[in-house]
């Protein structure tokens, strides 16, 4: 999830293992440690635009890295806090704050390398959006109330409520997947790949993306919290194929290698952006849940095969897009 949620979760987790007089210090340590895993965003190269997306949410988010990440937080904080707290207690708060950063990211659709180095597969449970104001509010209230009341139960209740919210996300995912499967069957398509995930900031409006016969289909599914749903049929686009779309591209060229890297990153949900020349997008993500216009992608230069592909974002923050999204979300 976003770095704010990781910071808040880290603070609440540290509070949950702190004594009454340690709440403020534990919260500060937990907030810092919760954000530390996302320091991998600094791994980038001016000469290789795709390096960052390969290493963001990579080894620093692995379960195996948790004790090492906590140790790094300890080393950074110890010079400033050694007069206020013991070495062991500081490590405990760092460990608590760092411990769930990778797991929280695995709950989203972006995913993380949770089981690195045993596998390079991105784990994406798709039960919550990268940004969710309800989840954030629960954590914020738990953190602030815990500081005010200095009661360990406040943090634990907050964590329980967050767990229940993620459980609701799991239930909504199962419902959305069932609707999406029925839609595929109704169309008579043979599904090759399929992903269903929540849209930004809610558990009501879901995006379904599947591949059938080398074509990517995008739809939106609006669920309520109890029963009932509505399908909003979306766009479709031809899946990108190196062999068919760039048949003359040399397999040892830099461009070929970069496209292969992006294929892995996007799990094959790649297509030319219908509105931009030489842009190959990750169709799993878009500003609107029914759109095949990608939120991010790579710009390629076929006539310069030794040039790196550029990684770009294509955010459309226009009022029209916002109004369309809100209409899909609230007009049930």
Protein Blocks (a to p, Z undefined) as FASTA:
>chain_A
ZZklmmmmmmmmmmmmccfklmmmmmmmmmmmmmmmmmmmmgccfklmklmmmmgoplkm
gfklmmmmmmmmmmmmmmmmmmmocfklmmmmmmmmmmmmmmmmmmmmnopafkbckbcc
dcdehlacfbdfklmmmmmmmmmmmmmnopaklmmmmmmmmmmmmmmmmmmmmmmmmmmm
mmmmmnopacfbdcddddehiakbccddddeehiacdddddddfkbocdddddddddddd
fklmmmmbcfkbmklmmmmmmmmmnnopacddfkbghiacdfkbcfbfkbcbdfbdcddd
fklmmbccdddddddfbfklmmmmmmmmmmZZ
